[in-house]
Amino acid sequence: MTARGPRTLVVRLDSAGDVLLAGPAVRAAAAGSSHLALLCGPHGEEAGWMLPGVDEVLVHDAAWVGLDPAPVTPRDLRALLDALARRRFDRALVLASYHQSPLPAALLLKWAGVPWVGADSEHYPGSLLDLRHTRDPHAHEARAGLDLAEAAGFALPPGDDGRLRTLPPPDTTPLTGTEPYLVVHPGAAVGARSWTPDRAARAVAALDRAGHRVIVTGGPAEKELTAAVAGDRALDLGGRTGLTELAGVLAGARAVIVGNTGPAHLAAAVGTPVVSLFAPVVPAERWAPHGVPHVLLGRPHAPCAGTRARDCPVPGHPCLDSVTDEEVLHAVASLLTGAAAPAAGRPPFPEVTA
């Protein structure tokens, strides 16, 4: 450590949503450091620059994470090692999901000369970790990352409540208009975690009939999807926003209807209530919207529960497509009135709110 505080690296190599969930840990580490760098994957870079406390973002397409892992390339690894060694970090925190191993990253950090590395690890780390921390098995991903930072001696600054946060998003009223609106975000990187297009379109129609103005959002590769879901009942912004602009659109919404995907965490980071269409392929206690009022809709005991399936293994996608229009409208109404409660009829997930 230097007299001015350590130069710290936080590693979170997954998607944009995972990087957003690292925000509380990043802010804690930044508060106790003279320089805070984030090492993330290419899909997390834009989110990384949106996090308060980040001075620098490094990008590496790691071979041990992601839906379509990169091949192991010695030249890329050497470039990463050189970049890390030049920056002379004093310590590093490796954040990884409960089902991932931090040890490949820890090995590279040690090889690059980082003298102190901390991580959660169920596996024996040998000399790779100076702090081998054990995470609470029921902790939310955002809380687990902050727990690791605190175990490393960092703390959130006074007044920081530990919720997700971004830098102030841009004004997107030229895109959205000024009238109140809801956002429906129908896509997800993992198909099992979103409605089918027809089901999403029916929900947009129901929201429109109920008197809500609806905006449909999606990335450049989702323009066909958003057009089909929006139809003539909603404003289609598919392909018209990067992550930063999407943050502005979500920040202006009264509520967001979205699956368990990055924009759900982005909505939470800008403080917008979320109707979370939560497929039980991963645990809600770890991945639900964090720190904002939200309602979870879905069938937690569907056959896909706990499978981490990427594509729905059950015909008809019952965990999400069986969610009724009545449940969606009730969830939206409960968030808008500040009285979030499960919809009538079949109970969905146990109620989870901020």
N, C-alpha and C positions, 0 to 999 in steps of 0.2 A: 504493500500500500504506500501511496505517497502522502505527504502532509495534507494535501488538498482533498484527499479521499481517493478511493481506488478507481481505476479505469475498468469498467465492468461491461461484460458481454452477456446478453440474455439470448438464448437460443430457443427458437420455436419454428420448426421447419415445415409445418403443415400449411393449411389453407388460410385464407383471409379470416374466416371465422375463428380459427384457433389463435391467430395472432391477436385479434380483438380481445379474446378471452384472457390473453396474457397481460392485458393492459394494467390491472392492479399491481401485479408483480413487477412490471416494468417501472411503474411510477414509484414504487417503494425502493427499487434498486437505484433509480435515478436520483432520488432524494438523498441517498448516501454515497453518491459517486461524483467524481469530477467530470466523467465522460461516460455516457451510456450508449452502447451500440446494440443493435438487434441483428441477429443472424436468422434469416428466414428463407423459405422457399420462394420460387418465382411467383406463385399464386398469392403469397402473403405480403409482397413488397409494398403495394399501394396502401394496404392496411397498416403496415409498419410505419410509414411516414405520417399516418393520421394519429398515431398514439402520442399523447403528451409525455414529455420526458425523453424522447428518443433524439439523440444527437446525430446518429449515423445508422444507415441500414445497409447490411451486407446480404448478398443473395447467393445461395447455393442450392442447386437442384439435387437433393440428397437421394441416394440410391435405396435407402431403407425406409422411406416414408412415401405417402401419396398414393393416389389411385392408379397411376401409371408411372411406376418408379423409373427414374433414369438409370441407364447402365452405369456400372462402375468404370470410370474413366480416369486413369492415373494423371493425365494432364490437368483435369479439372480439380482433382484432389490436391495436386501440388500447388495450383493457383490459390486454392482456399487456404492451404497451410501457409503459403507465403503472405497472403493478405492478413491472416491472423497474427503471424509472427511480427510483421512490421508494426502492428498497432500496439504491441506490448501490453496486452490486457493483464490486469492484476488478478482478476477472478472472473468466473463465468458460472451462470446458472443455466442448466439444460432443462427446459420444460418439455414434457412429453405427456401424451394421454395415458390413462391408466393401463391400456393394453399395449403400449409401446415401450421399447427399451431406449434409455438415454445413452447406453454404453458406446455405440458407434461414434456418436458425436463427442463423448467424453474422451475417447481414444484420440481423435483428431485434435482436440483442444490440447491435450497433454503433449502430443507430438509437435504442436505449434508453439510449445513453451509456455502455455498458460499455467501458472503455478498452483492455482486453487480452483477446483471445479466442484460444484454441488448439484445434486439431482435426486429425485425420487427413484429408487431402484429396488425391485424385488429380487434381483439376481446379484450374486456375489460380484463386486466390482473390482476386486484386487486393489491395485494402487491407482485406479482411474478416477476415483471419487475421493475428495477430501471431506465432503459432507455426503453421507449416504442417508438420505431422509426417507422416512416411511410415511406415505400419505394416508390420510383418513380414507378408508375404502368407500365412504358415502359422500365425500366432499364433491361439490360442484367443481368443474374444471377451473373456473376463475379463482375460487377459494383455494384449491389445491396449489395453484401457482403462487398465490400470495403466501400461503403457509410455508412453502419452500423458501421464498425470499426472506420471510421473517426468521426462519430457522438459520439462515445465513447471516443474520444480524442486521438486516435492513428493516425499515418500517415506513409505512405511509406517512406523508407529512401531515401536520395538524390540519384538521378540517376535511381531510380526504376520507370519504365514507366507503371506499373500496368498491364502488360500482364500476361498471364499464364506462369508458369515456373516450371521446375523440377530440381532436382540435375542432374549433368551430367550423361547421360545414358551410358551404356557400349558399347564397340565396338562390333558390331554384323556382321562384314564382314565375319567371318567364316560361318555364316548362309546365308547371302545374296549374297556373292561374291562382286566383286569390280565394276562391270559394272553398269551404271546408271539404275534406276528402278522406277516404280510406284508401289504403294501398293493399292490393292483392299481388303477392309475388309467387307465381305458380311453379317456378323452376327450382331445381336443386342439382348439385353435382352428382348426388346419389339418388337414383330414381325411386328407390324404396321409401324415401323420406318426403315425397311430395304427392299431392293429388294427381290423378290422371288428368289430362287436358279437358276431357268432357266434364268431369266432376268440378274442376275449377271454373269452367265456363258457366255451369249451372249455379254455382255459388255467386259469381259476379252478377248474374241475372237476378238472383234472389235479393242481393244487396241493393241493386238498382230499383227493383220493385218496392223495396222497403223505404226508398227515399234517400239513399246514400249516394253521393257522388264517388265513383270508384276510379282509381288509377291503377293500371297494371304495369308492373316493372319486370325487367329481365335484361340479361346481358346481350352482347352482340350475336351470340350463337343461339339465342332464344327468341329471335324476332318472329319466327313462324309460330312458336308456342304462344307468345303474348298476343299476337294478332287473333289467333283462334279463341283465346280465353276472353279477350276484351270484346270481340265482336263489335256490335254497334251500341253497346251499353256502357262502355268505359273508355277512358282515355288511355291509349296504348303508348307507353314510353319504352317499349322493348328496344334495346340497342342504342338508346339515346343518352344513357348515363354511364360514366365510369363509376368506380366505387365512391369517390369523393362526391360526385353529383348525386348519386343514389343516397348518400347520407343526408344531403339536403332535402331530397324528396321525402325520405322517411321522417326526418325531423319535423317537417311541416304537416305530417299526417295526424289525424285524430287517433288512428290505430292501424296496425299492420296485420294482415292475415298471411301467414307464411309457414312453410315447413321447417324442420330442424336443419337449417342451412345457414351459411354466412350472413345473409341479410337479416335473419332473426336476431343475431348477435349485434349487427350494425344498428338495427332499430333500438335494441336495448342500450347501446352505447350512446345514442343521441336522445335517449329518454322517452321513447314512444311506446305506449302499451302494445302488447303483442297477443294476438290469437294464434297460438302455436299448434299447428297440425303435427302432432308428435307421433311418428311411427315408433313402436317400442323395440326396434332393432338394436337400439342402444338405450342406456338408462336415462330417464328424464331427470333423475336427481343430479346427474352430472352435466347434462347438456341443455336443460330448459333455459329460456331467456332469464338473464341474471339481473336482478336489481331493479326491475320495472314491473308494474302491474301486468299480469298475464293470465291467460286461461289456456290450459292444455286440452286439446280435443283429439280424440283417437280412441282406440281400443287397446288398452295396455296388456290385455291377456290374449291377444291374437297369437296365432301359431308362430309368427315370425319373431316373437319377443326374445330378446337377448342374442339373436343370431348374428348381428352386425352385417346382415345381408345388404348388398348394394342394389340388387334388383329384387322386387317383391317375389318371394317364393310361393305365394298363395294365390290361386286364381281369384280375380275380382278385387284384389288389393283391399281386403275388408278392413284393415286397421285404420285406414284413412277414408277410403271412398264411401264407407258406410256412415260417416259423419253426416248428419242431416242439415238441411238448410235452417231448420228451427234452432239447432244447436249453435250454428254459426251466428245467426242473428241474435240469439240470447247472449252469446259470449261477447259480441260487439257491444250490445246494449249495456251489459254489466261493466265493461271497461269504460264506456263513455259516461256512465253515471257514477263510477267509483264504487260499484257494488259487485265486483267480480264474484261469480258463483257458477257451479256447474249447471249445464242446461237440464231442463226437465227430461224425464224419460230415462233411457238407459244411462247410468252414470259413466262419464268418461274417466280420465285419470282423477285421482284425488286432487282437490283444488290446490294449486300452487300459486301464490302471488308474491309480490315484492315484500 
